[in-house]
Amino acid sequence: EEEEEEEEEEEEEDEETTCSSIDASLYLDFVEADTEQCLEIKSEYSTECCYTFPTHPCSLCKLGDTTQTLLWATEVMREGRNVSCGIIDNILSTEEEDTPTCASAKETHFDDCCFDKCSLCDTAQLAWDFVIDYYNDTTKTCGEIESIFAANEIESNSKECSSVKADYQELCCFTPPVSPCELCPEYVHWDEVIEFDGEDSTCKKATAMLKREEESSDVCSSAKENMGETCCYELCNICGESLMLDWDAVVEYEEDRIVCGDFKPIFGRNEVEEGTEACSNITDVYRDFCCYTPPSEPCNLCQTETDFLDAYSSVEVDFWGSAMNCSDVYDYLIRRIESDSDTCSSAKESILDDCCYKKCAVCEGNQIQDHAQEIDLDGETISCLQLHTVRISDIAANSSDCQSMQSQFSDSCCYEAPETPCVLCTEGSVRKEFEVDFDGGTETCEHVANFLANRANNGTDDCTSSQAEYQEFCCFDQCSLCKDNEQIDWDAYVEFDGKEDVSCGSFDWYFTSNGIEEGTGQCTDLQVAFGETCCYEAIDY
């Protein structure tokens, strides 16, 4: 037994370990970053396994401006063993194109690993999905023919390449139009037999071929005139032009329960045409259930004389003889029922008390909610905004659940708005993008200024200490086009930044939006260039 164990250990040691298998094992074993195990494995293997992706990766089959096709499965001798050309190409992709390693590999393996593949369309566009009659009474897509060239290593200068191109290039290749011809506005009788280009064809093939023509071409206009009536049709519309389709209304159709919105794809699959008997029969049965006139003033189940309430999504009530979710009833009434109708009044009278509630608010009175603040709810980290919009849905104000939420999270999520907001830069402007250490992290000066304005009163210790700490870094005197004893001439215009009619008054906005500081070279240049035209000394009457 000991000998068998030793042999197994030797076999395991002989097994090749790949970089991807190491990475996979770290994932499967839930090895966390910065743990001792993770750091040890990184120290041992990162040099061999990791690389910086090159700017211009080496491609084995690219020589100068010519790129040939790689023979992925072909094996060649490399460093004493057989290796596929595909693996060699993958290895080389970690090298720069202009390195000696790349050049050496190309010199050694290019002739064995690369070939000048036949191209059906050369520089033209290949219609990949277009189906053609192929040799020996078979059919293939143009894309499959292109794939055959690669699989069978058909070279561009071979007789087979020339023969296939002669037979199929005209059918499979085209120059893409700027605005492709659309035979039908929307729906096509795909299998309808028609005559196209002097031969029997189908509307489906004709539609595909016409996409190679310009919409404005004579070919396109002629095709629409000759084939439009046969190939094109208007899809059955059970609601017509005057009514709205209720996409979510549930009906029974062919022994299945479907929503009314499913009729459109059903009609499309079965080519049910407007005006046909099939369309009329379905319309007669389902129009009253699926179609409606949108109300001019919708019925809001949860609107009272004094308040707009929310509808429970977890409560079911009896509505017109069926059990229905309150939120579904609410949506139905909003979509289909007038506010002054008997139906609306009856619904409110019977189910408003069961379905509608005043939603719990974590913040009360004049408190403001800190949307970005993160909290822990049942082991999950979420924002206060998520707590308010999602997690307290269906929790009513003044309920025990609401009181519990308020006691847990109001201190973290809510704050009182200051009566006289703290102004970080009492004189001058804020360097918006400049970053400083703030509240245990790195924040922009704009964030600091907004935080103080929302949270601190002017003159408090928090405000004055922050001003003392951050004004030096965050505040600056904004550039002014005119001197202290001058005024801006709002009616004057100058040529600036490629525009001929720039108002002198707009420079203040330009200085603000670009953060141009007084005393900088940019500020001085603008003052010299436009000060004389834009500024004047006011006359003291």
Helices and strands as residue ranges (DSSP letters): H 2-14, H 19-28, H 36-49, E 62-63, E 66-67, E 69-70, E 75-78, E 81-84, H 85-92, H 100-113, E 114-115, E 125-126, E 131-134, G 135-137, E 138-141, H 142-151, H 159-172, E 173-174, E 187-188, E 193-196, E 199-202, H 203-210, H 218-231, E 232-233, E 244-245, E 250-253, E 256-259, G 260-262, H 263-270, H 277-290, E 291-292, E 310-311, E 316-319, E 322-325, H 326-336, H 342-355, E 356-357, E 367-369, E 374-377, E 380-383, H 384-386, I 387-391, H 400-413, E 414-416, E 429-430, E 435-438, E 441-444, H 445-455, H 461-474, E 475-476, E 487-488, E 493-496, E 499-503, G 504-506, H 507-514, H 521-534, E 535-536
